Amino acid sequence: MKKLKISPSIVILVIFCAIFNKFLLFLNYFVALAIHELAHFYIASKRGYCMKEFKIDLFGCSMELDGNVDDRDSFAVNIAGPCINLFLCLVCLALYYLFPTSYIYLNLFCISNLILALFNLLPIYPLDGGKIVSGIIKNRKVYKIVDISIRVIFSLIFLTLFIISLYSGPNYFYLIMIIFFVCANNKRAPTFSIFKSKKPHTFEKVRLIKIDDFDNLYGAIKNIKKNVYTIFYYSNNQQYIDEDRLIQIALKYPLTTKIKDLKF
């Protein structure tokens, strides 16, 4: 990770929690959100991407990857966050069943995960659902209409809820949600799509991996990462082999073949 960025707006949320005694809710929400973002990062790292920036602001945490996300990987990266939150909800429900008293301790955590998962599946930017839907709706004008329509609908819903809450005591959470739907970035990121891009794949980094006689072909192949071009250095005969050549060789030999038994 290259950069941790904490927005001054987080102070607003801390003050809000202090005034209304919501620190427990605040803690549960941020733990759920941190796990959500780590799920994104885990899937991304498994597919060869690195984290460029981790940002904490008024609306929680967000992650930016270093380099463009390959079209074939973006759906898996985006859906990982909501999926882990729904999984944690199921874990909490299972614990409720096995240990009924656990409800007292896990209730807020379960609700935080459920709300976070469902909220992030809304098809607007910068939420995960918006990134997924933007890959399905290729027409920019159509996507913009969908995005604006959903923002207006949910802004009106939360405005109505806030007005209703005035009769028993104002709920300022609804105001925060209205601010989010009105102000959140609605720009469509062109690198997130579940469809194959026509643009040629480019490598932003090159790295060198050392291999020797006792390594097998599978051990070398699994070092190949997306957005990073890998060159292998065969130390025994001081030979350099790029990943394209190694893949060609892998098509001819079993993956358990030792490097010393290959013919380069």
GUDO-526370 format. One record per residue (C-alpha): z, y, x; residue number from 1. Coordinates in nm, 2 decimals, always signed. Layout:
BEGIN
z = Z, y = Y, x = X, n = NUM
...
END
This chain:
BEGIN
z = +0.00, y = +0.00, x = +0.00, n = 1
z = -0.11, y = +0.33, x = +0.15, n = 2
z = +0.07, y = +0.58, x = -0.08, n = 3
z = +0.36, y = +0.60, x = -0.32, n = 4
z = +0.31, y = +0.90, x = -0.55, n = 5
z = +0.59, y = +1.02, x = -0.77, n = 6
z = +0.49, y = +1.29, x = -1.02, n = 7
z = +0.74, y = +1.58, x = -1.09, n = 8
z = +0.69, y = +1.49, x = -1.46, n = 9
z = +0.92, y = +1.19, x = -1.41, n = 10
z = +1.21, y = +1.44, x = -1.40, n = 11
z = +1.13, y = +1.52, x = -1.77, n = 12
z = +1.18, y = +1.16, x = -1.86, n = 13
z = +1.50, y = +1.13, x = -1.66, n = 14
z = +1.64, y = +1.44, x = -1.83, n = 15
z = +1.54, y = +1.31, x = -2.17, n = 16
z = +1.72, y = +0.98, x = -2.11, n = 17
z = +2.03, y = +1.16, x = -1.99, n = 18
z = +2.05, y = +1.39, x = -2.29, n = 19
z = +2.00, y = +1.11, x = -2.55, n = 20
z = +2.18, y = +0.84, x = -2.35, n = 21
z = +1.88, y = +0.61, x = -2.32, n = 22
z = +1.92, y = +0.49, x = -1.96, n = 23
z = +1.93, y = +0.13, x = -2.06, n = 24
z = +1.61, y = +0.16, x = -2.25, n = 25
z = +1.46, y = +0.35, x = -1.96, n = 26
z = +1.56, y = +0.07, x = -1.72, n = 27
z = +1.42, y = -0.21, x = -1.93, n = 28
z = +1.09, y = -0.02, x = -1.99, n = 29
z = +1.04, y = +0.05, x = -1.62, n = 30
z = +1.12, y = -0.31, x = -1.51, n = 31
z = +0.87, y = -0.44, x = -1.77, n = 32
z = +0.62, y = -0.18, x = -1.65, n = 33
z = +0.67, y = -0.27, x = -1.28, n = 34
z = +0.61, y = -0.64, x = -1.36, n = 35
z = +0.30, y = -0.53, x = -1.55, n = 36
z = +0.16, y = -0.35, x = -1.26, n = 37
z = +0.25, y = -0.62, x = -1.01, n = 38
z = +0.06, y = -0.87, x = -1.23, n = 39
z = -0.25, y = -0.64, x = -1.19, n = 40
z = -0.19, y = -0.63, x = -0.81, n = 41
z = -0.13, y = -1.01, x = -0.78, n = 42
z = -0.46, y = -1.09, x = -0.95, n = 43
z = -0.64, y = -0.82, x = -0.75, n = 44
z = -0.50, y = -0.93, x = -0.42, n = 45
z = -0.60, y = -1.29, x = -0.50, n = 46
z = -0.95, y = -1.17, x = -0.54, n = 47
z = -0.95, y = -0.97, x = -0.21, n = 48
z = -0.85, y = -0.62, x = -0.31, n = 49
z = -0.58, y = -0.40, x = -0.16, n = 50
z = -0.35, y = -0.14, x = -0.33, n = 51
z = -0.44, y = +0.22, x = -0.24, n = 52
z = -0.19, y = +0.41, x = -0.45, n = 53
z = +0.11, y = +0.34, x = -0.67, n = 54
z = +0.19, y = +0.63, x = -0.90, n = 55
z = +0.50, y = +0.69, x = -1.11, n = 56
z = +0.48, y = +0.97, x = -1.37, n = 57
z = +0.60, y = +1.07, x = -1.72, n = 58
z = +0.43, y = +0.77, x = -1.88, n = 59
z = +0.54, y = +0.51, x = -1.63, n = 60
z = +0.37, y = +0.34, x = -1.34, n = 61
z = +0.00, y = +0.30, x = -1.25, n = 62
z = -0.19, y = +0.14, x = -0.97, n = 63
z = -0.51, y = +0.23, x = -0.79, n = 64
z = -0.70, y = -0.02, x = -0.59, n = 65
z = -0.87, y = +0.05, x = -0.26, n = 66
z = -1.24, y = +0.02, x = -0.32, n = 67
z = -1.45, y = -0.05, x = -0.63, n = 68
z = -1.35, y = -0.35, x = -0.84, n = 69
z = -1.63, y = -0.61, x = -0.87, n = 70
z = -1.76, y = -0.64, x = -1.22, n = 71
z = -1.68, y = -1.01, x = -1.23, n = 72
z = -1.31, y = -0.95, x = -1.14, n = 73
z = -1.23, y = -0.64, x = -1.35, n = 74
z = -1.16, y = -0.82, x = -1.67, n = 75
z = -0.91, y = -1.06, x = -1.51, n = 76
z = -0.74, y = -0.77, x = -1.32, n = 77
z = -0.71, y = -0.56, x = -1.64, n = 78
z = -0.59, y = -0.83, x = -1.87, n = 79
z = -0.32, y = -0.96, x = -1.63, n = 80
z = -0.07, y = -0.69, x = -1.71, n = 81
z = -0.06, y = -0.74, x = -2.09, n = 82
z = -0.06, y = -1.12, x = -2.05, n = 83
z = +0.25, y = -1.12, x = -1.82, n = 84
z = +0.43, y = -0.89, x = -2.07, n = 85
z = +0.35, y = -1.13, x = -2.36, n = 86
z = +0.46, y = -1.42, x = -2.15, n = 87
z = +0.79, y = -1.25, x = -2.08, n = 88
z = +0.84, y = -1.20, x = -2.45, n = 89
z = +0.79, y = -1.58, x = -2.51, n = 90
z = +1.04, y = -1.65, x = -2.23, n = 91
z = +1.29, y = -1.42, x = -2.40, n = 92
z = +1.23, y = -1.60, x = -2.74, n = 93
z = +1.28, y = -1.93, x = -2.57, n = 94
z = +1.61, y = -1.81, x = -2.42, n = 95
z = +1.72, y = -1.68, x = -2.76, n = 96
z = +1.67, y = -2.03, x = -2.90, n = 97
z = +1.85, y = -2.21, x = -2.62, n = 98
z = +2.12, y = -1.95, x = -2.57, n = 99
z = +2.16, y = -1.73, x = -2.88, n = 100
z = +2.40, y = -1.50, x = -2.70, n = 101
z = +2.13, y = -1.40, x = -2.46, n = 102
z = +1.99, y = -1.18, x = -2.74, n = 103
z = +2.25, y = -0.92, x = -2.66, n = 104
z = +2.12, y = -0.88, x = -2.30, n = 105
z = +1.75, y = -0.95, x = -2.34, n = 106
z = +1.68, y = -0.77, x = -2.67, n = 107
z = +1.56, y = -0.44, x = -2.52, n = 108
z = +1.37, y = -0.62, x = -2.24, n = 109
z = +1.18, y = -0.83, x = -2.49, n = 110
z = +1.09, y = -0.53, x = -2.71, n = 111
z = +0.99, y = -0.33, x = -2.41, n = 112
z = +0.75, y = -0.60, x = -2.30, n = 113
z = +0.60, y = -0.65, x = -2.65, n = 114
z = +0.54, y = -0.28, x = -2.70, n = 115
z = +0.40, y = -0.24, x = -2.35, n = 116
z = +0.16, y = -0.53, x = -2.40, n = 117
z = +0.03, y = -0.42, x = -2.74, n = 118
z = +0.02, y = -0.05, x = -2.64, n = 119
z = -0.19, y = -0.13, x = -2.32, n = 120
z = -0.44, y = -0.32, x = -2.53, n = 121
z = -0.54, y = -0.01, x = -2.72, n = 122
z = -0.90, y = +0.06, x = -2.63, n = 123
z = -0.86, y = +0.41, x = -2.48, n = 124
z = -0.84, y = +0.53, x = -2.12, n = 125
z = -0.64, y = +0.50, x = -1.90, n = 126
z = -0.50, y = +0.19, x = -2.07, n = 127
z = -0.61, y = -0.16, x = -1.99, n = 128
z = -0.77, y = -0.20, x = -2.33, n = 129
z = -0.98, y = +0.10, x = -2.26, n = 130
z = -1.11, y = -0.04, x = -1.93, n = 131
z = -1.20, y = -0.37, x = -2.10, n = 132
z = -1.37, y = -0.21, x = -2.40, n = 133
z = -1.57, y = +0.03, x = -2.18, n = 134
z = -1.72, y = -0.28, x = -2.02, n = 135
z = -1.83, y = -0.41, x = -2.36, n = 136
z = -1.96, y = -0.08, x = -2.50, n = 137
z = -2.22, y = +0.02, x = -2.25, n = 138
z = -2.34, y = +0.33, x = -2.44, n = 139
z = -2.13, y = +0.62, x = -2.32, n = 140
z = -2.17, y = +0.82, x = -2.64, n = 141
z = -2.06, y = +0.53, x = -2.86, n = 142
z = -1.76, y = +0.46, x = -2.63, n = 143
z = -1.66, y = +0.83, x = -2.64, n = 144
z = -1.66, y = +0.83, x = -3.03, n = 145
z = -1.44, y = +0.51, x = -3.03, n = 146
z = -1.21, y = +0.67, x = -2.77, n = 147
z = -1.17, y = +1.00, x = -2.96, n = 148
z = -1.13, y = +0.83, x = -3.30, n = 149
z = -0.85, y = +0.61, x = -3.18, n = 150
z = -0.67, y = +0.91, x = -3.01, n = 151
z = -0.69, y = +1.12, x = -3.33, n = 152
z = -0.57, y = +0.83, x = -3.55, n = 153
z = -0.27, y = +0.75, x = -3.33, n = 154
z = -0.19, y = +1.12, x = -3.28, n = 155
z = -0.18, y = +1.17, x = -3.66, n = 156
z = +0.04, y = +0.85, x = -3.70, n = 157
z = +0.29, y = +0.97, x = -3.45, n = 158
z = +0.29, y = +1.32, x = -3.59, n = 159
z = +0.36, y = +1.18, x = -3.93, n = 160
z = +0.64, y = +0.97, x = -3.79, n = 161
z = +0.79, y = +1.27, x = -3.61, n = 162
z = +0.78, y = +1.48, x = -3.93, n = 163
z = +0.96, y = +1.20, x = -4.12, n = 164
z = +1.22, y = +1.17, x = -3.84, n = 165
z = +1.31, y = +1.54, x = -3.89, n = 166
z = +1.50, y = +1.45, x = -4.21, n = 167
z = +1.75, y = +1.22, x = -4.03, n = 168
z = +1.73, y = +1.36, x = -3.68, n = 169
z = +1.41, y = +1.44, x = -3.47, n = 170
z = +1.28, y = +1.15, x = -3.26, n = 171
z = +1.12, y = +1.31, x = -2.96, n = 172
z = +0.96, y = +0.98, x = -2.84, n = 173
z = +0.69, y = +1.05, x = -3.11, n = 174
z = +0.62, y = +1.38, x = -2.95, n = 175
z = +0.58, y = +1.22, x = -2.61, n = 176
z = +0.33, y = +0.97, x = -2.76, n = 177
z = +0.13, y = +1.26, x = -2.92, n = 178
z = +0.11, y = +1.43, x = -2.58, n = 179
z = -0.01, y = +1.10, x = -2.42, n = 180
z = -0.29, y = +1.05, x = -2.67, n = 181
z = -0.40, y = +1.41, x = -2.65, n = 182
z = -0.37, y = +1.47, x = -2.27, n = 183
z = -0.43, y = +1.12, x = -2.11, n = 184
z = -0.74, y = +1.09, x = -1.90, n = 185
z = -1.03, y = +0.97, x = -2.12, n = 186
z = -1.29, y = +0.95, x = -1.85, n = 187
z = -1.47, y = +0.61, x = -1.84, n = 188
z = -1.44, y = +0.45, x = -1.49, n = 189
z = -1.78, y = +0.30, x = -1.41, n = 190
z = -1.64, y = +0.03, x = -1.18, n = 191
z = -1.45, y = -0.15, x = -1.45, n = 192
z = -1.68, y = -0.38, x = -1.66, n = 193
z = -1.68, y = -0.74, x = -1.77, n = 194
z = -2.06, y = -0.75, x = -1.72, n = 195
z = -2.25, y = -0.80, x = -1.40, n = 196
z = -2.36, y = -0.47, x = -1.24, n = 197
z = -2.71, y = -0.41, x = -1.12, n = 198
z = -2.58, y = -0.22, x = -0.82, n = 199
z = -2.59, y = -0.41, x = -0.49, n = 200
z = -2.25, y = -0.52, x = -0.36, n = 201
z = -2.12, y = -0.32, x = -0.07, n = 202
z = -1.85, y = -0.40, x = +0.19, n = 203
z = -1.61, y = -0.13, x = +0.28, n = 204
z = -1.43, y = -0.32, x = +0.55, n = 205
z = -1.50, y = -0.57, x = +0.82, n = 206
z = -1.24, y = -0.80, x = +0.97, n = 207
z = -1.22, y = -1.07, x = +1.24, n = 208
z = -1.06, y = -1.41, x = +1.18, n = 209
z = -1.00, y = -1.65, x = +1.47, n = 210
z = -1.07, y = -2.02, x = +1.42, n = 211
z = -1.04, y = -2.32, x = +1.65, n = 212
z = -1.12, y = -2.70, x = +1.67, n = 213
z = -0.83, y = -2.81, x = +1.46, n = 214
z = -0.90, y = -2.58, x = +1.16, n = 215
z = -1.10, y = -2.74, x = +0.88, n = 216
z = -1.39, y = -2.58, x = +0.68, n = 217
z = -1.18, y = -2.52, x = +0.37, n = 218
z = -0.92, y = -2.33, x = +0.58, n = 219
z = -1.19, y = -2.09, x = +0.71, n = 220
z = -1.37, y = -2.05, x = +0.37, n = 221
z = -1.05, y = -1.95, x = +0.19, n = 222
z = -1.02, y = -1.64, x = +0.42, n = 223
z = -1.33, y = -1.49, x = +0.27, n = 224
z = -1.23, y = -1.19, x = +0.05, n = 225
z = -1.42, y = -0.95, x = -0.18, n = 226
z = -1.51, y = -0.61, x = -0.05, n = 227
z = -1.42, y = -0.73, x = +0.30, n = 228
z = -1.69, y = -0.87, x = +0.52, n = 229
z = -1.54, y = -1.15, x = +0.74, n = 230
z = -1.66, y = -1.25, x = +1.08, n = 231
z = -1.51, y = -1.57, x = +1.23, n = 232
z = -1.45, y = -1.60, x = +1.60, n = 233
z = -1.47, y = -1.96, x = +1.73, n = 234
z = -1.24, y = -1.94, x = +2.03, n = 235
z = -1.34, y = -2.28, x = +2.18, n = 236
z = -1.70, y = -2.18, x = +2.25, n = 237
z = -1.65, y = -1.80, x = +2.22, n = 238
z = -1.90, y = -1.78, x = +1.93, n = 239
z = -1.91, y = -1.53, x = +1.64, n = 240
z = -2.00, y = -1.67, x = +1.29, n = 241
z = -2.04, y = -1.44, x = +0.99, n = 242
z = -1.93, y = -1.54, x = +0.64, n = 243
z = -2.28, y = -1.59, x = +0.52, n = 244
z = -2.36, y = -1.84, x = +0.79, n = 245
z = -2.03, y = -2.02, x = +0.72, n = 246
z = -2.11, y = -2.05, x = +0.35, n = 247
z = -2.45, y = -2.20, x = +0.44, n = 248
z = -2.27, y = -2.45, x = +0.66, n = 249
z = -2.01, y = -2.53, x = +0.38, n = 250
z = -2.30, y = -2.64, x = +0.15, n = 251
z = -2.39, y = -2.91, x = +0.40, n = 252
z = -2.05, y = -3.05, x = +0.50, n = 253
z = -1.73, y = -3.16, x = +0.31, n = 254
z = -1.46, y = -2.89, x = +0.31, n = 255
z = -1.22, y = -3.12, x = +0.50, n = 256
z = -1.46, y = -3.13, x = +0.80, n = 257
z = -1.29, y = -3.01, x = +1.12, n = 258
z = -1.45, y = -2.70, x = +1.29, n = 259
z = -1.51, y = -2.91, x = +1.60, n = 260
z = -1.74, y = -3.14, x = +1.40, n = 261
z = -1.97, y = -2.87, x = +1.27, n = 262
z = -2.30, y = -2.78, x = +1.41, n = 263
z = -2.35, y = -2.41, x = +1.42, n = 264
END
